[in-house]
Amino acid sequence: MAIIQFPKDMKWGTATASYQIEGAANEDGRGPSIWDTFSHTPGKVKGGDNGDIACDSYHRYEEDIRIMKDLGIDYYRFSVAWPRIYPNGKGDINPKGLEFYHDFVDKLIENGIEPMCTLYHWDLPQALQDQGGWANRETIDAFVQYAETMFREFKGKIKYWITLNEPWCISFLSNHIGAHAPGNQDLQLATDISHHLLVAHGRAVKKFRELEIDGQIGFAPNTTWLDPFSDQQEDLDACQRDIGHYVEWFMDPVFKGEYPQFMVEWFRKKGVELHIQSGDLDDINQPIDFLGINYYTGHIARYKENTGLFDFEYIEMGYERTDIDWPVYPEGFFKVLTHITKRYGDVPIYITENGACYNDEPVNGKVGDDRRIKYLQQHLTALSQAIESGVNIKGYFVWSLMDNFEWAEGYSKRFGIVHVDYNTLERTKKDSFYWYKKTIANNWFEY
């Protein structure tokens, strides 16, 4: 057994997202989002599930905060439902929406928990989607207006802000692959949206600076890692392209003010062009205070012509898989973090999401999820390895506080360290909850 020790100033937390936990979809003036529309469209979400009730955290947030306090976290990362603030995406503000988040944030602070607020975790107001959504550059202006409202309202209360969660999912997963709302399948559209998202991010950061908000701001891309099956150049290049789809495509413009040329050239081979307007790259290239990193899985892959977007195939190497069928690949966590640090320098990093899907159910009032504990041990060990290698890690947020609406998978996949019975909405702390609580208290664990 080795002791895995973390720095004294390490911050610990958990994360959730509004549509996945809040429910109250039609209450207190909230407008519909693209996920309301998508989840109510037959065939889009497993089991015909939707987020109308979810975990009912809109009504049960005080209970959830008591659970957080017992866990001992320093930070809680949550997202705001844009259509609760602007039911039509822009125009009139919904005071009931602001009141809810004020009450919620006040209760977090009262319990000694630092709020970290994600402005956009995928629930675009449907009214904006009806006008073209993120493909329409007017949505950029609407986002900045929404961000400014939140900055002004919560100035002095919320010190940590994330503009966008997982822009790859918002653009390519949702508008090229079509697995998430709004469900389009158009590579040029997805590429245009990826650029508009980055412009929206950059302009929100500019607004944050203009308002002289006391706090820090960043964004949270999702990452993966592919190790090449061989040292052949075509295998190396294929893996670089897929990593670049998540990392360089979204991070180079923010940190370097330009898109990665190897990706631009590949997209051009696929008949896709970047549509950049004057000033866009300057807007995107705003200094940020920290980088959020979401990581779940990685793979071994090799080149295979005319396979997928980037000409590669996964190679099955017998890795353990979670119950959502993702390989457990902690070495990829270490590698992507060191890769980011080598490419962009000593940027402060929060692990804004890391966790695993295991569908363990209560037995005699307890949920034994040893596989999740092992996953967390493996990934926190890889995180410690990255810290020892010079990666500037500031904090770690496990995904997720509780089981919730897992997007297109509905309620069939459980990522929480707290079990939710979707019939009674009863919360049950899993064994992983108690393991994480002990790790937080000690700032180390044995593995």
N, C-alpha and C positions, 0 to 999 in steps of 0.2 A: 504493500500500500504506500502510495506517495501522497503527500499533502500538496494540494493545488492552492496556492495563496494568491490573493489579489491585492492590488495597491490600496493603501489606506483611504484614498479619496475616491475609490470606485463607487459608482452610483448604481443602485439596483431598482428594477421596476418591472411592470407588466404593461401590456398594451391591448387595446381593443379598437373597434371602429363603430361609428354611430349606427349604420344600417344593420350591422351584424348583431347588435345587442339591445338597442333602444326600444324597438317596437313603437307603439303610439303613433302609427303611421298617419292616422287621420285626425290627430288631436291637436288642439291649441294652435290652429292656424298653419300647421306644417303643410307645405305644398308637396305634390308628388315628385319623386326622383326617377331617374332612368331605371333604377333597380326596382322600384315599385312596378313600373311598366313591364320590365323584362321578366320579373319573377311571376307576374300574373299572366304571362303569355304561355300558353300550353306548350310543353316540350322543352322549355328553356332551362328549367331547374329541376333537378332530380326530385322525384316524389311530388311534384307540383308545389313544393314548399315556397314560402315567401317570408318577408321580414315584417309583416303586419304587427306581430307580437314579439317575435324573437325571444330575448331573455327578459323582456319587459323592464329593462333597466331604467327607462324613463320614469317609471313609478317606483322602482326598487333601488334607486341609486344609493340611498342611505345604508341599506343592508349591504350593498356591494362595497361601499367605502369602509364599513366595519370589517368586512373580510380582508380588504387591502391593509387596513391598520394592523390586523392580527398577523398578516403575512410579514409586515415590517418593511415594506418597500419605501424607498426614498422618493421615487417619481412614479407617476401614472401617466401613461401616454394614451390619450383618447382623441377622437375626432369629432368635429362639429358637423352636424347635418346642415349643409348649405340651404336646403329648402325650408329648414326651420327658421332661418334668419331672413332669407329672401324667398318667399314661397314661389315667386315667379322668376327667381334668379337675379333680378335687379328690380329697381323701382321702390316699392313700399317695403319698409322693414316690418317684421312681425315682432312686436314687443314681447309676446309670450315666449318666443324662442329665446330671446336674449335673457329673459327672466329665468328660464330653466337653467341655462348654462351659468349664469351668475350664481344661482343657488348651489349648483353642482360644484363649481370651482371654489366657492366659499367653504363648502363642506369638506372638500379635499384639504384646503389650507388649514382649516380648523383642526383637522386630524394629523397635521404635520406632513402631508404628502404634497410634493411639488408637482403642479400640473404641467404636462407637456402637451401642447395642443397641435393636432394636425388639422389644417384647414380643409384639405380635400382628400378624402378617402373614398372616392368613386361615386358618391351619390349626387351626381349633377342634377340640378332642377330640370324636370321634364320640359318646362317651358323654354329653356335654352336649347335643349336637344331638338325641339320642334323648329327651331330657327337655324339648325345645322350643328348644334353642339360645339365640341372643340374644333371642328373643321372650320367654323365661322370665327374669324378673328375678333368679332364683337364679344365673344365669350371671354376673351382675355381681359377686356375692359370690365366686364361684369365681375370676374374673379378678383381683380384689383380693388374694385369698389367693395366687394364683400370682405376682402382681407382688411381694407382700411377700417371698415366698420368694427371688425373684431379687434384690431389693434387699438383703436380709440376706446372701445368699451372696456377692454380688459387690461389696459395699461396699468402697470403696477401690481396686477394680480397674477397674470401669466407671464413668466419670464422666458419660457422656451417654446419656440414656434417651429412647426414644420409646414412648408407650403404644400407639397404634394407627396402622397404616398404611392410608390411604385409606378412611376410614369410609363414603364414598359407595359404594365398590365392595362393601364388606361388607354394606351395607344395600340400596341400590337396585339395583345391578347384579346382586346375588346373590339378592335376594328379591322384586324387582318385575319386572325384565327377565328374570331367571332364567338369565343366561348363565354364571354362576359358582356354585360350591357354596354352599349346598345346592340351588340351582336352583328356588326358589319363584317364583311370579308373582302377587304380592298386594301392592298399593300400601299398604294399611293396615298389613299386616305389616311391610313394609319401613320405613315411617315409624316404627312402634313401635320397631323394631330400631335405627334411627338415633338415637333418643332414648336407648335403653338403652346404646348404645355410648358416648355422651357422658357419661352418668352413670358408667359404668365408668371412663372416662378420668379424670374429675374425682376420683373416690374413690381411684384409684390415685395421683394427684398428692397428695391429702391424706395418704395413707399414706407416701409418699416424704418429705413434710415432717415428719410425726410421728416417723419413724425418724431424722430429722436426717442424711440421706444427703448426703455431700459430693459434689456434682455438680449437673447440670442436667437438667431434664425438659421435654418438650413432646410434640406429636403432629404427624402428617404427613398432612394432607388432600391429595387430588389436586385439581387445578384445571384449568380450561380458560378460553377467552375467545371470545366471540362479538361480532363487530362487526356493527352493523345495516346492512342493505342500503341503507336510506334514513334520513332524519331524521324520518320519520313516527313518531308516538308509539307506534303499535301495534308497529312494528319494534323500537323502543328497549325497550319493555316486554317483548317476547318474549325478546330477548337478555338483559335483566336477570334474567328468571326462570330461564333456563338457567344463567347464571353463579351466580345465587343458590342453585341446587340444590347446587352444589359449594362455594361460598365462604361466603356469609352463613348458610346453613342450619347449617353445622357450626362456623363461627367466631363468629358473633354470641353464641351461648350461652356459649362459653368466655370471650370478651373483654367481653361486655356483659351477660351474665346473662339474656338473653331471646332468643326466636326472632324472626326478621325478620317483621314483620307482613304485608308484601306476599306472602311465601311461605305463611304460615299461612292467609291468605285464599284464595290460589289452591288450596291443598290442600283447603280446606273446600268450594270449588266442585266439586272432584273427589270429594266425599263422604268425605274423610279428616279425622279429628280427631287432635289431639295428646293423648296420655294422659300427663299430668305429675303425679307424686305430690308431696306436700308435701316440701320440702327438696331436690328434684331440681336445680332451677336454681342453688341455692346450692352444691350439690356440684359442678356442672359449672363454675361461675364461679370456678375456682381460678386464681390467677396462675401462668402458665407462664414458663419461662426462655427459651424460643425456640420458633419455629414452623418446622416442616418443610414445605416446599412441593414437590410433585411436579407437573411440567408437561411435556407432550409435544406438544400440538397445539391448534389453534383453528380457527375457521371464520368465514365471512360467512353471515348468516342473515336471514330476514324472517318476519314474521307469516304464518301460514296456519292458518285456523280448523280445529279438530278434527284437528290433525296432532300425533301424539305426546302426551306429557304436558303440554307447555307451549305448544302451538299455534304452532310455527315449522317452517320448512324451511331446510335448508342450500342455499346458492347456489354452484354450481360456478364458480369464478373462475380456474381454470387453474393453481392453485398446484401446485408439485411435491408428490408424495406418497411416503411411505416404503413399504416392502414389506409393511406391515400396512394400507396404504391410508389412513393418516392424513395430512392436509395438513401441510406444513412451514410453520409460522406463527410465526416468532420475534417478530413484533410483538405477538402476544398474550401472550408471556412478559413483555415489558416492561410491558404494560398491566395484566395481572393483579397483578403485583408492586406497581406504583404505586397501584393501586386498593386493595389490602390495606393499604398503609401509610397512605393517606389515611383509610381507615375505622377502623383500629385503632391508629394511632400508630406510634411508633418501636420496633416489636417486632423483636428480633433474628431473622433468617431464615437458615436453611440450606436450600439447594436439595438436598433429599434424594433426588430422582430427576429426571433429565433425560437423554434419549437417544433413539435411533432404531433402528428395525428395518430392516436391510439384510441380505439373505441371500447375501452373498458367500462363496464357497468358496475353499479354498487352491489356488493354482496354483504348482507348483514350490516348495512349502514356504512360500509367502507369501500373505497375504490382503490384497489391495488393496481397501480400502473407502473410497474417496475421498468417496463420498456421505455417509458418516457423519462424516468429518472436516469436510466443508462444513456439515453440520447443526450440529455442535458449535461451529464458528466463528460461525455465525449466531446461535446461542442464547447463547453466551458474550459476543458483542458486545451483544446485547440486555440481558444481565445487567449488563455494564459501563455501559450506558446507564441502567439502573435505579439502580445505585450512584451514578453522577454526579447522578442526580435525587433522591438522598437516601434511597433504600431501604437499610435496615441489613442488608446481606448479610454473613454471617459465613463461609460456606463453600459449596462446590459439590461434589456427588457425581454422577458420571456413572452412568447405568444402561445397561449393567450391567458388572460385572467380566468376566463370561464369558457366552457363550450358555447358555441354560438352558430348563427346562420353562416355556413361556409359557402357563400356565393352560389355558384352553379351546382355545387354538391348538396345544397340545402342543409338539412339537419342530420345528414348521414355520416358526417365526419366530425370527430371531436378533437379539438386542439387545446382544450382548457386544462388548467391545473385545479379548477373547480368544476365538478360535474353539475350539469343543469338537466333536470327532468322537465322535458318540454310539455308534459301534460300538467304538472303541478307547479312548475317553475321553482321547485325546491333546489337549493344549492347544497352540494356536498363536497367538502374539501377532499381532494385526492391525496394519495401518498406522496405524489410529486409536490403538492403544495407544502407538505410538512418538510420534505427534503429541501425545497427551495428556501423555506423560512429559516431553517437551520444554517444553510449556506450564507444567506444574507446576514444573519446574526453574527456568524463567525468570521465572515469575509474569506472563508476557505472551505474546502471539503477534502475528504480522503478518497482517493481513487486508485 
